[in-house]
Amino acid sequence: MSNTSTPRPSRHDLSTALWRKSSYSGGANDCVEIAEIRTWVAIRDSKNSGQEALLFRRNTVSAFTTAITTSHR
């Protein structure tokens, strides 16, 4: 299924996004945070949360994480 019709999130969407850190970070500020916004995933540096986030389509992030987890089995 293609997500080409879903518009890219605006800065407002990111400012109100629910950001979460990996449970592996142990609460430290040396990891990445992600937020899911419609069919997009935003990724930012937890140490520099004011900087612009990287945006990827959800299916791209899913393929990436699947490739990582299956290659380490």
N, C-alpha and C positions, 0 to 999 in steps of 0.2 A: 504494500500500500504506500502510495506516495504522499508526502507531507508538503508538497510544493506550494499549496495554497495558504498555508498557515503563515501569517506575517511574523517577522522577526520581533522579539520582545523589545519594548521601549525601555528607556532608562527608568521610567516610572515603574514598569513591571519589575525591574530588578531591585529598585529601592524598597518595594513592598514584598519582595520574594522571601520565602521561608528558606533560609540557608541552613545547611547541616554539614557537620564535619564527619570524617571517617571515625568509626569507633576505635580504630587502631592508633589514632593520634594521641590518646591518653589525655586529652584536654589541652595539650600544648598548642602553641600558635605556629607550628612549623609543618603545616599540611595544606591541603586544598579543601575548599568547601564547594558544595554543589547546591543548586536550586533547580527544581523542575517547574517550567512555565509552559503550559500547554504541551506542544509537541517539541519543545526545546529544552536543553539542559545548559545551564550557565555554570561555569567553573571559574573560581577565583582563588587567589593566594590568601590564606587566612591572616598572614602578617600584613598584607597590604589590601585590605578589603575595600578601600576607597578607590582603588584603581579599577579600570575597566575590566569586566569579566569576559572570558572567552565564551562564545555561544556555539553550540553544536545541535544538530537535530537529534532527537531522542534515539532514533534508529541507528544513527552513526555511533553514539556512545554505547548503545547496547551491543553492536557488533564488535566494537573495540574491547569492551570488558569481557565479552565471550571469548574473543581470541586470546586475551591474556590469561584468563582462568583455564582454558583448555590446553594451552601450551605449557602450563606448569603442573600438569598431572602426571 
